[in-house]
């Protein structure tokens, strides 16, 4: 295991410009009988680049997702009020988790697809694929195995891991707009036979639920968005950065790496290894988000690109081509990107806390 782990970690030491993962949640639902107790599980943020070259018309048609255009502004107001930056609190966000997350992804999905682009050398797309392959290798996925993607977005990692490993992957997501888009992309990518989606009804304790559906001896791996040991809860600047990351990324709260590890152990998992893999990267993980990095191929995220996008959204909203509230969505996404860069530079936040855990065999739980 150590030799295998060393070879995989060496892969991570190549040029990586990866904006990685926050863990979402697993929802309790009635699993198809063929999936019960047969699953590996993983969680990886979906930053799909299938539509990275979409233009203003694609952005205009997608803003708001399944929210009616005349209701986008009120949806933005409701979403913002959940967060600390606008007077909300953590308990309210947790109590209204499904509504908050659904509003977030309906509002921002088209901006995601519009904004992400390619980098020269190793592209952003290729660096993300590197981490998806890393996750599949750590889980030891094989042809025909059944895998659960927890919080799958529109299924970018789901499709890549299915192609790479030959496994069948089912994605869990509580946002109908993303599921619809994911099914379209499955069809385009001709992976309908190995990739599918389910929208479960209720949000429950994620690690415990994952533990229950895993067969003994099977693995769960994830990249988590976590605050590091350098985060100071009494530091107002640290709290501001954390709050803006939460607002701009649909998160009720960002917990610490220690809290994550303890929750895994309490759920019953045996920890194989865990590490903030961002620490050893030769390039900062937040580089693709840094507006001061000049990149023609990723122009939209630069300061100049943001300026153009900001004024384009302002103009098109004024003309009635974008729904009212589009500027506010674009604004909190910009602030979130800047907060992620700040958090990375200060070392108080990581999107790359990786863990590999295993559900013990029955004899191990008895010893």
C-alpha positions, 0 to 999 in steps of 0.5 A: 500500500505504501509503495502504491500510495507513493507512486500516486502522490508523485503524480500530484507533484506534477503541474497541477492547477486544480480548484478542488472539492467541497464535500456536500451530503449523502441523502437517504433514499431507497437504493435499488436492490442491486446497489445495496451493500455493493458500493465504493463511494467518493465525493469530488467537486464537479467543475465540468468544462464541457460548456467552458466555451459557452457564450453570452447567449448560453449564459443568458438562457441559463441564468436562474436554472429552473427558477422562473425569470421573474423570480430570480431577484427574490431567489437571490435575496432569499439565498443571500439572507441565509449567509453571515455576510447578510445577517444569516446564521449557521443554524438557519442555513442548516435548517433550510439546507435543501432550499439554500443549495437548490437556489445556489445551483439554479442561480450559478450553474450557467456562470460556472459553465461560462467562466471556466476555461483552459490553461496552456501546458497542462490545462485546467481540464487535464489537471482535474482529470488527474485528480479524478483518476487519482481518486479512482486508483485510490479506491481500486475501482475495476470494470463492472464495480458499482460506485456512488458519487455523493453530491455529483453536480452535473456529473463531470467527475462521474463520467470521467471516473466511469470511463477511466475505471470501467465502473458503473457510477450513480450520482446523488444530487438534490438539485433537479436542474443539475440532474437534467443537465447531467443526463443530457451530458451523459447522452452526449458523452454516450455513457448512459449505460454506466452513468445515472442520477438519483434525486433523493428526498432528505438530507441526513448525516452523510458519513453515517449513511455512506457507512451504512450503504457500503459493503464491509471492506469497501472504500470511501474517498473524498476531497473535502473543502476544510479550514486548516489549523491556521484558521483563527475563529477570533480573527475577523478577517478569517471569519470574513473570508470564510463567510464569503466562501460559504456565500459564493459556494452554497455552503452552510458551514466549512468545518475543520480538517480535525472535525472531518476526521473525527466524524469519519471515525465516529461513523465507524470508518477505519482511516487508511490515510488522510492529508491536505495534499495542497501543502505539497503542490509545486503551484498554488491550487488557487492560481486559476482563480487569481484575477491578477494571473494573465491568461488569454486561454482563461481570460474570463477569470482575469481582472480584465475578463471579470470587468467585461463580464460584469459590465456585460451582465449589467447591460443585458440585465438593464435591457431585460435580456438577463433576469433581475438579480443576475448582477448580484449573482455575478458579484457574490461569485466574484467575491467568493473567488477572491476569498478562496484566493485569500484563504489559500494565501493565508493558509486558512483554507484548503479545497484538497483535504483528501482521505481514504477510509474503509468500512471494517470487515465484520471480524474487525468490528468485533475485535 
